[in-house]
């Protein structure tokens, strides 16, 4: 019985997690080539050619990658600063509750909250108007549905930073960084050297896989950019859903082509990430 239980778990995972995804991916691939679906009659590469010719996918990919990179970079930097500067303060219940509260807030709720705060008819605009800072609501800076994705970035940073704080605090404890810092100081290292040559390298090395995975997660986020994003360019998930829900049924295969292309890119990045991790582990 003991030898069969791992195999049962693997079969259960394949049946619940892998097979539905594989079936959906194959269907999307066939749909994008015109083999199945409404109005499709024969195999064709015209839909893929239209996707590459328009260039909208690559604009959306670059836009999404920029937002994900900035969100993760700022969140990681802010979390590192908080952990290395105020780690002991987070052990207090009141402060830890305030810090970790965003982890319990769904993305769609956080997006609506940001919209109500930063929109030109939102809370901050009304406060600014009441204080005489502006004469009309449209004079307030456009911080949602804007080209610079300010609202999206602030929402992602507020949601992701607490996660990295919690992650870095656990790594700090498990790797016994406090003792390593004491040892480095006893050997003549300055506090600045300890931070930049001991603490930060260890924290980033131990968490780099999760950092990359969070980048991929934000790259494919949907609710936040749907509510706070602009019409063009859009983040990838919003673009894919828009293409697949068009009134023109003849263009729906282009949406499936975009979804397949995005899946290839994300899957390739994930495989490369874990392959390099395994290769590094085998080297040691």
C-alpha positions in Angstrom: 0.0 0.0 0.0 2.8 2.4 0.8 4.4 1.9 -2.7 1.1 2.6 -4.4 0.1 5.8 -2.6 2.7 8.1 -4.4 1.5 6.7 -7.7 -2.1 7.4 -6.8 -1.3 10.9 -5.9 0.5 11.5 -9.2 -2.5 10.0 -11.1 -4.9 12.2 -9.2 -2.8 15.3 -10.0 -2.6 14.4 -13.7 -6.4 13.8 -13.8 -7.3 17.0 -12.0 -4.6 19.4 -12.9 -2.8 18.4 -16.1 -5.4 16.7 -18.3 -8.0 19.5 -18.2 -5.3 22.1 -19.0 -3.8 19.9 -21.8 -7.3 19.4 -23.3 -8.0 23.1 -23.2 -4.7 23.9 -24.8 -5.1 21.4 -27.6 -8.6 22.8 -28.3 -7.3 26.4 -28.4 -4.4 25.3 -30.7 -6.8 23.6 -33.1 -9.2 26.6 -33.0 -6.4 29.0 -33.8 -5.5 27.0 -36.9 -9.2 26.8 -38.0 -9.5 23.0 -37.4 -12.4 23.4 -35.0 -14.8 26.1 -33.9 -17.6 28.3 -35.2 -17.2 29.3 -38.8 -14.0 27.4 -39.2 -14.0 24.9 -42.0 -10.4 23.9 -42.8 -6.8 24.2 -41.6 -5.3 27.7 -42.1 -2.5 29.8 -40.8 -4.3 33.1 -41.6 -5.3 33.8 -38.0 -1.7 33.4 -36.8 -0.5 35.7 -39.7 -3.1 38.3 -38.6 -1.8 38.2 -35.0 1.8 38.7 -36.1 0.9 41.3 -38.7 -1.1 43.5 -36.2 1.7 43.5 -33.7 -0.8 44.1 -30.9 0.3 41.0 -29.0 3.9 42.1 -28.8 2.9 45.6 -27.6 0.7 44.0 -25.0 3.5 41.6 -24.0 6.0 44.4 -23.6 3.5 46.5 -21.7 2.6 43.6 -19.4 6.3 42.7 -18.8 7.2 46.3 -17.9 4.3 46.5 -15.4 5.3 43.1 -13.9 9.0 44.0 -13.7 8.4 47.3 -12.0 5.8 45.9 -9.6 8.1 43.0 -8.6 11.3 45.1 -8.4 9.6 47.8 -6.2 7.9 45.2 -4.0 11.1 43.2 -3.5 13.2 46.3 -2.8 10.6 47.7 -0.4 10.3 44.3 1.4 14.1 44.0 1.7 14.3 47.4 3.3 11.4 46.7 5.7 12.8 43.3 6.8 16.4 44.5 7.2 15.4 47.7 9.0 12.3 46.8 11.0 12.3 43.1 11.4 11.8 43.1 15.1 8.9 45.5 14.9 7.0 43.1 12.7 7.0 40.6 15.6 4.4 42.8 17.3 0.9 41.6 16.7 -0.7 45.0 15.9 1.9 45.9 13.2 2.1 42.4 11.8 -1.8 42.5 11.4 -1.7 45.8 9.5 1.2 44.5 7.3 -0.3 41.2 6.4 -3.9 42.4 6.0 -3.5 43.0 2.2 -2.7 39.3 1.7 -6.4 38.6 2.6 -7.8 41.1 0.1 -8.7 39.7 -3.4 -7.2 41.5 -6.4 -10.6 42.7 -7.7 -11.5 44.2 -4.3 -8.1 46.0 -4.2 -8.6 47.3 -7.7 -12.0 48.8 -6.9 -10.6 50.3 -3.7 -7.7 51.9 -5.7 -10.3 53.2 -8.3 -12.4 54.8 -5.6 -9.3 56.5 -4.1 -7.4 57.7 -7.2 -10.0 58.3 -9.9 -10.8 61.9 -10.9 -14.1 61.5 -9.0 -12.5 59.6 -6.2 -11.7 60.2 -2.5 -8.4 62.0 -3.0 -9.8 64.2 -5.8 -12.7 65.3 -3.6 -10.3 66.0 -0.7 -8.1 68.1 -3.0 -11.1 70.0 -4.3 -12.4 70.6 -0.7 -9.0 72.0 0.3 -9.0 74.3 -2.7 -6.2 72.5 -4.6 -8.2 72.2 -7.8 -11.3 73.9 -9.2 -12.7 71.0 -11.2 -12.5 67.2 -10.8 -10.7 66.8 -14.2 -7.8 68.8 -13.0 -6.8 66.0 -10.6 -4.0 63.8 -12.0 -5.3 60.9 -14.0 -4.0 58.0 -11.9 -6.4 55.2 -13.2 -6.9 54.0 -16.8 -3.7 56.0 -17.5 -0.9 55.3 -20.0 1.7 54.9 -17.1 -0.4 52.4 -15.3 0.0 54.2 -12.0 -3.1 52.6 -10.4 -2.2 49.1 -11.6 1.4 49.5 -10.2 0.2 50.8 -6.8 -2.3 48.0 -6.5 0.2 45.3 -7.3 2.8 46.7 -5.1 0.4 47.0 -2.1 -0.6 43.4 -2.6 2.8 41.8 -3.4 5.0 43.6 -0.8 3.5 41.9 2.3 4.1 38.5 0.7 7.7 39.2 0.1 8.1 40.7 3.6 6.7 37.4 5.1 8.9 35.4 2.7 12.1 37.3 3.6 11.4 37.1 7.3 11.1 33.4 7.1 14.3 33.1 5.1 16.1 35.4 7.5 15.2 33.1 10.4 15.8 29.8 8.6 19.2 30.9 7.2 20.2 32.4 10.6 21.1 35.7 9.1 21.4 37.3 12.5 24.2 35.0 13.5 25.9 35.5 10.1 25.7 39.3 10.6 27.3 39.0 14.0 30.1 36.9 12.6 30.7 39.4 9.7 30.8 42.3 12.1 33.3 40.4 14.3 35.5 40.0 11.3 35.6 43.7 10.6 32.7 44.2 8.2 30.8 47.5 8.3 26.9 47.5 8.6 26.7 48.6 5.0 28.9 45.7 3.9 26.9 43.3 6.0 23.7 44.4 4.3 24.9 44.4 0.7 27.3 41.5 0.8 25.7 39.1 3.3 22.0 39.8 3.9 20.7 40.9 0.6 22.6 38.3 -1.6 21.3 35.4 0.7 17.7 36.6 0.7 17.6 37.1 -3.0 19.4 33.8 -3.8 17.0 31.8 -1.7 13.9 33.4 -3.1 14.8 34.1 -6.7 12.5 31.3 -8.0 9.5 32.7 -6.2 10.4 36.2 -7.4 10.4 35.0 -11.0 7.1 33.1 -10.5 5.5 36.2 -9.1 6.7 38.1 -12.2 4.9 35.4 -14.3 1.8 35.6 -12.1 1.6 39.4 -12.5 2.3 39.1 -16.3 -1.0 37.1 -16.6 -3.1 39.0 -14.0 -6.6 39.9 -15.2 -8.9 41.6 -12.6 -6.6 44.5 -11.7 -5.7 45.6 -15.2 -9.3 45.1 -16.4 -10.5 47.7 -13.9 -7.6 50.1 -13.8 -6.0 49.6 -17.2 -6.3 51.6 -20.4 -7.8 50.5 -23.6 -4.6 50.3 -25.6 -2.2 48.7 -25.0 -3.8 46.2 -22.6 -2.2 43.6 -20.4 -2.1 40.2 -21.9 -5.0 38.5 -20.1 -7.3 41.4 -20.8 -6.3 41.4 -24.5 -6.9 37.6 -24.8 -10.4 37.8 -23.2 -11.3 40.8 -25.4 -10.2 38.9 -28.6 -12.1 35.8 -27.6 -15.4 37.7 -26.8 -15.6 39.7 -30.0 -18.9 40.1 -31.8 -17.1 39.2 -35.0 -17.0 35.4 -34.8 -14.5 35.2 -37.7 -11.9 36.9 -35.5 -12.3 34.7 -32.4 -9.5 32.3 -33.6 -7.1 35.2 -33.4 -7.9 35.3 -29.6 -7.1 31.6 -29.3 -3.8 32.2 -31.3 -2.8 34.9 -28.8 -3.7 32.6 -25.9 -1.6 29.8 -27.3 1.3 32.1 -28.0 1.2 33.4 -24.5 1.0 29.9 -23.1 4.1 28.9 -25.1 6.1 31.9 -23.7 5.0 31.4 -20.1 5.5 27.6 -20.2 8.9 28.0 -21.8 10.0 30.5 -19.1 8.8 28.2 -16.3 10.5 25.1 -17.8 13.8 27.1 -18.2 13.5 28.4 -14.7 13.1 25.0 -13.1 15.6 23.4 -15.4 18.2 25.9 -14.3 17.3 25.4 -10.7 17.6 21.6 -11.0 20.9 21.9 -12.8 22.2 24.2 -10.1 21.1 21.8 -7.4 22.7 18.9 -9.1 26.0 20.8 -9.3 26.1 20.9 -5.5 
